[in-house]
């Protein structure tokens, strides 16, 4: 499933962890705007987490527990950002944008 079939990958999953899609031609629908807002929050949180990671990794006294917690949060942020990238890339392709040569 992708935007070439008129579906938008949403920035959240169902309770079973499966992707959620929006079938709409209206990129300004309430649900589409909500998805845009959540994507923006996810990107912002990823940037903030990256700043924190740089600081913690530069701290010689950081212990294994802190580093494992950081790694878990980085994995979550990466998952979210990759989903945003996939969704936005599919929308670009569906509307004749960059398609990569």
C-alpha positions as CSV (number, residue, x, y, z in Angstrom):
1,X,0.0,0.0,0.0
2,X,1.3,3.5,-0.9
3,X,0.3,6.8,-2.1
4,X,0.2,5.6,-5.7
5,X,-3.0,3.8,-4.6
6,X,-4.2,7.0,-2.9
7,X,-3.2,6.0,0.6
8,X,-1.1,8.0,3.1
9,X,1.0,6.3,5.7
10,X,0.1,7.8,9.0
11,X,2.7,8.5,11.7
12,X,1.2,6.0,14.1
13,X,0.4,2.3,14.3
14,X,-2.6,0.3,15.3
15,X,-2.6,-1.4,18.7
16,X,-1.0,-4.5,17.1
17,X,1.9,-2.4,15.6
18,X,0.5,-2.5,12.1
19,X,0.8,0.6,9.9
20,X,-2.3,2.9,9.6
21,X,-3.2,4.6,6.3
22,X,-5.5,7.5,5.3
23,X,-7.5,7.2,2.1
24,X,-8.2,10.7,1.0
25,X,-7.7,13.1,-1.9
26,X,-7.9,16.0,0.6
27,X,-4.4,16.8,1.9
28,X,-6.0,19.4,4.2
29,X,-8.6,17.2,5.9
30,X,-8.7,17.3,9.7
31,X,-7.0,13.8,10.0
32,X,-4.3,14.8,7.5
33,X,-3.6,18.0,9.4
34,X,-3.4,16.0,12.6
35,X,-0.9,13.6,11.0
36,X,1.1,16.6,9.8
37,X,1.2,18.0,13.4
38,X,2.2,14.6,14.8
39,X,5.0,14.2,12.2
40,X,6.3,17.7,13.2
41,X,6.4,16.7,16.9
42,X,8.1,13.4,16.1
43,X,10.8,15.2,14.0
44,X,11.3,17.8,16.8
45,X,11.6,15.1,19.4
46,X,14.1,13.3,17.3
47,X,16.2,16.4,17.0
48,X,16.1,17.0,20.8
49,X,17.0,13.4,21.5
50,X,20.0,13.6,19.1
51,X,21.2,16.7,21.0
52,X,20.8,14.8,24.3
53,X,22.6,11.7,22.9
54,X,25.6,13.8,21.8
55,X,25.9,15.2,25.3
56,X,25.5,11.9,27.1
57,X,28.0,10.1,24.8
58,X,30.5,12.9,25.6
59,X,30.0,12.2,29.3
60,X,32.7,9.8,30.6
61,X,30.6,8.9,33.7
62,X,27.5,7.8,31.7
63,X,26.7,4.3,32.8
64,X,25.3,1.3,30.9
65,X,21.8,1.8,32.2
66,X,21.7,5.4,30.9
67,X,23.2,4.3,27.5
68,X,20.7,1.4,27.1
69,X,17.8,3.8,27.8
70,X,19.3,6.3,25.3
71,X,19.6,3.5,22.7
72,X,16.0,2.5,23.2
73,X,14.8,6.1,22.7
74,X,17.0,6.6,19.7
75,X,15.5,3.4,18.1
76,X,12.0,4.8,18.7
77,X,12.9,8.1,17.2
78,X,14.6,6.5,14.2
79,X,11.5,4.3,13.6
80,X,9.3,7.5,13.7
81,X,11.5,9.5,11.4
82,X,11.8,6.6,8.9
83,X,8.0,6.4,8.9
84,X,7.7,10.1,8.2
85,X,10.3,9.9,5.4
86,X,8.5,6.9,3.9
87,X,5.1,8.7,4.0
88,X,6.5,12.0,2.6
89,X,8.5,10.3,-0.1
90,X,5.4,8.3,-1.2
91,X,3.4,11.5,-1.3
92,X,6.1,13.2,-3.4
93,X,6.1,10.3,-5.9
94,X,2.3,10.3,-6.1
95,X,2.2,13.9,-7.0
96,X,4.9,13.8,-9.6
97,X,7.7,15.1,-7.3
98,X,11.3,13.8,-7.0
99,X,11.4,10.2,-8.0
100,X,15.1,9.4,-7.8
101,X,16.9,8.6,-11.0
